[in-house]
Amino acid sequence: MSQPARQPATLNLGLTAAACVVFVAGMVGMSFAAVPLYRVFCQLTGYNGTVRQAETAPAATLDRIVTVRFDANVGNGLGWSFRPLQREVKVRLGEVGTVNFLAENRMGVANTGSAVFNVAPGDVGAYFNKIACFCFTAQTLAANQSVELPVTFFVDPAMAADSDLATTDTITLSYTFYPATAPAAPRPVAAAAAPGGANPL
């Protein structure tokens, strides 16, 4: 009885090498996709204190009141001052609130910042929703420009049904602005404000 022909060893090695290349390429692709996928996951679930984005306010409000405190920070290299105009507000669950932050570019050149945010305690992230926020897009300030930046939010009434948050009455919404682009080359403030030349936005 004849033996089946064996495949050449070189063919087996080639298939193994090809499988390894595909595996490595897949792992590299997954590593690049991990960050945006994680960000989407956090925004959908409120995981790790990430607040959620909403298009409309809830249909009803509850009598339960929570205090929302605001924290503002600036990362190295941006050259801004940044603070909330109100340190805290009291809102009912489901009630829409709007507060303003003040950002000032203290550099003699326009630059752009992006804000990252979270809430504490972290479990509240699943119920804290923003309808509008300066953090959704990068913000560009002209040299020495000051601007008020609003955020409109609500705390989902569903939080009242979460037994883990039954005693939570204070929420902290925290922002940190970081440089969004490489800083522009310095130029004299007087030149930027010369007649006929508007400051860039």
N, C-alpha and C positions, 0 to 999 in steps of 0.2 A: 504494500500500500504506500502510495507516494506521500511525502511530507509537504504541507503547505509552504509556499515560498515565504521566506522571511523578508521583512522590509529592511532596506539598508540602514545601518546605524546612523548614517549622515542625515537621513530623512527624519528620524526620530529626534535627533539633536536640533534640527531646523525647526520642527514643530514646537519643541520645548522652548527654544529661544524666542520664537514668535509669540508664544503664549506669555512669556515673561515680559516682553516688550509691551504687549497689550495691557497686561496687568499694571505695569508701572505707569503707563500713559493714563490709564483709568484712575489710578490713585492720585496722580498729579492733578488731573482735571477735577476730581472730587475735592482736593484740598483748596483749589481756587474757588470752587462753588460753595464751600462750607461757610464762609463768612457771610455772603449775601443770603444764603438759605437760613442761617442762624438768625440773622437780623429779621427776616420775614417771619420766622417762627416766633421770635420774641414779640413782634408787633401784633401778631394774631392772638397770642396766648397771654401776653402780659408777663411772660417769664422773666425772671431776673430784674424785676422792677421796671421793665420797659412799658411805657404807656401805650395805649392804643389810639388809633386815629378813627374818628367817626365823622359821618357826613351830616347827621342831624341829631338833635337833642332827644332825650327820652320823652315819651308821651305823658309821663306822670312823674311827680316828685313825692318824696316821703318826708315825714316830719323829723327824721333823724338828722342831726347836724354834725358835720365834721369841720375841723379847722385845717385849712390848707396853708402850709408855710412855704416860703420861697427862698431858694438858695442860689446864688450866682457866683461863678468863678471864671477866670480867664487863664488859658494856657500860655506857656512861655512863647515869646516871639510875636504875639499879636499886637501888643502895645495899646490895648483898649482898657477903659474902665467899664464895668458892667454891674448893675445892681437892680433889684426890684424896687418899684416905686411904692409898693405895699409889702410889708413883711409877711402879712398873713391875711386871709379872709375866711369868713365862716359861710358855708353853703350847706343847703340841704341835699340829700342824695337825690340825684336827677336834676338839680337846679344848675343852670348854666351860669358860669362866672367868667369874667374877663378882667385880667390884670395887665399892667404894662411894666416892662423893664426899660431901663435907660442905658443905652450903649453910647460910649464916646470914644472916638478914635483920637488918641493923644499923640499920634505920630504926624510928622509933616508931610506925609505921603498917603495916598489912598491905599487901603488894603481890604482884604475880604476874610471873613470869619464864618465858620460853621459851628452850630451849637449841637452838642450831644446832651442827652437828658436821661433821667430816671426818677423813680419815686421810691420813697421809703415809708413804711416797711414794704419789702419787695412783693409780698402777696397782694398788695393793693394794685399793682400794675395791671392785673386782669380787669380791674373795674375803673381805672382812671383813663378817661378818654379826652382827646383834644379834637376840637372842630377846626380851629385855625391856630397856627403857631409860626412864629418867625423861624423856628427850628426846622421847618419843612424844606427851606431853601437856604442857600448861602446868602450872607448879608455883606454888601460892600459899602463902606463908609469913606467919604472923602476926607482929606486931611483936616483934622480937628473938628470933624462933624459930629454932632450929637443927634440921636434919634430915639424915639420911643418905639419899643417893639412889643406888640400885644400878643397875648395868648388867651384863647377862649377854650374852656374845658368844662367837663362835668364828671361827677362820680356816679357810676352806674348804680341805680337802685338795687340791682341784684346783689350788691355787696351786703345788704341787710340779711340775706339768707345764708351767708357764709359764716358758719359757727366759729371758724378760726379767727375771724375779724370782728367778733361780736363786741369786743371792748375797745376796738380801735377808734379813736376819736380825733387823731392828729395825723396828717399826711404831709410829707415834705417833698416838694417838687424841686429838683435840682438841675441846673444847667451849667455847662462849661463851654465857653467859646474857645475854639482852636483856630490857628491860621489855616485857611482853605487853599491858599496858593503861596508860592514863594514871594517874599516881600519885594516890592518894586524898588528900583534904584532911588536913593534919597535925592530930593531936589529942594531948593529953598522955598519956604512957605510963601514968601513975597512973590516969587515967580508964579506959584500956583494960583495966587489970588489977584494977578495982574489984570487990569481992565481988558475986557474983550476975551478973557480966557476963563471959562467956567471950570470949577473944580470937577473932576470926574466923579461919577457915582458908582 
